[in-house]
Amino acid sequence: MRVFLALWKKEWLVLSRDLHGLAVLFLMPAAFIVIMSLALSDAFRDDSARRTDFAVLASGGPKTAGAIADSLAGDGFRAAPAPASEAAARDSLRKGALGVVLVVSGDAASPTLTVLADPALPPTQLIAFQHRVMGAAIGVKRAPQVALEVVGNPRGGRPSSVQQNVPAWLIFGMFFVVIPMSALFIVERRDGTLARLVSQRVPFAWILAGKVAPFFVVNLLQTALMLAAGVTLVPWLGGEALALPARWDLLALVAACTSFAAIGWALLVAVCARTIEQATVIGGVGNILAAAIGGIMVPRFVMPPAMQGVTQISPMAWALDGFHAVILRHGTAADIALPCLQLLALAAALAGAALWVHRRRG
């Protein structure tokens, strides 16, 4: 433990001498959050046309549900297989697999209709679906009332500009620890610090592990400050305030897993790059490509369906799914389990790759 404390102290001393690098880590994502949240606030309110998958649950059974679904399909609405139960339907809505679920209960003469909606569904689409439901119900003996429930997000509608941009640019900023970490590592290698540590029989794996804790703390500070910017700074400048979820523990867990993945990426770049210029190019270009593919720069819900499938190759998309599950959909631990496991597996794979590259180079 004394070795790790000494390594951590060394990293903090080096970080304290690189105030410009730390400033970039905090100021860059904060600037993006403010600028993009304000610039795109109207664009996120405009409800662009899109195809919405819906399902019907009917007390009369699958045959009745299928007949109702056929009458509602068309004009941007596509019928999907009905979930096994209302609980399964709510779970599909929270995960974004369905846009709307119509629950039909009671007898055929006077049914009770409930519309369960995905929080990311544009308001115009939701209104259009309600109108289609009412139109299909004209033939019944007593026109029913259609109850509406947005599953997961009390705000309703699709993500607002601040709900999209705060977690998106926070993730982008967290992954940019690749620049200062790799630069510090290369300077230590060039100045002989690493050689002296190895000569004192400090395992290389310990040297890499000693860099994790300081930058993990930096990432958590980034998270706290960027969320604070969404809560206070954006509304102060005229935008919408970010509503934080009640489950702070889940939010912290997603941030921690994202940080580990970002640090794993930084370790691999630091070991592979020979110069600071190489590290800057590899790390910077890699981050920009991952952000472009992962729905950071362009929201995933405005992409065509084929491109939305491609986003899943980006770890930033996994992190964004985790943050949206907590901030937008107010999900549970089960909702963030998959993205968190993906991020942790990536972190372990990248750290292992860094050790392998070091051994290959001798």
Secondary structure by P-SEA (a helix, b strand, c coil): caaaaaaaaaaaaaaaaaaaaaaaacaaaaaaaaaaaaaaccccccccbbbbbbbbbbcccaaaaaaaaaaacccccccccccccaaaaaaaaaaccccbbbbbbccccbbbbbbbbcccccaaaaaaaaaaaaaaacccccbbbbbbbbcccccccccccccccaaaaaaaaaacccaaaaaaaaaaaaaaaaaaaaaacccaaaaaaaacaaaaaaaaaaaaaaaaaaaccccccbbbbbbbcccaaaaaaaaaaaaaaaaaaaaaaaaacccaaaaaaaaaaaaaaaaaaaccccccccccaaaaaaccccaaaaaaaaaaaccccccccccaaaaaaaaaaaaaaaaaaaaaaaaaac
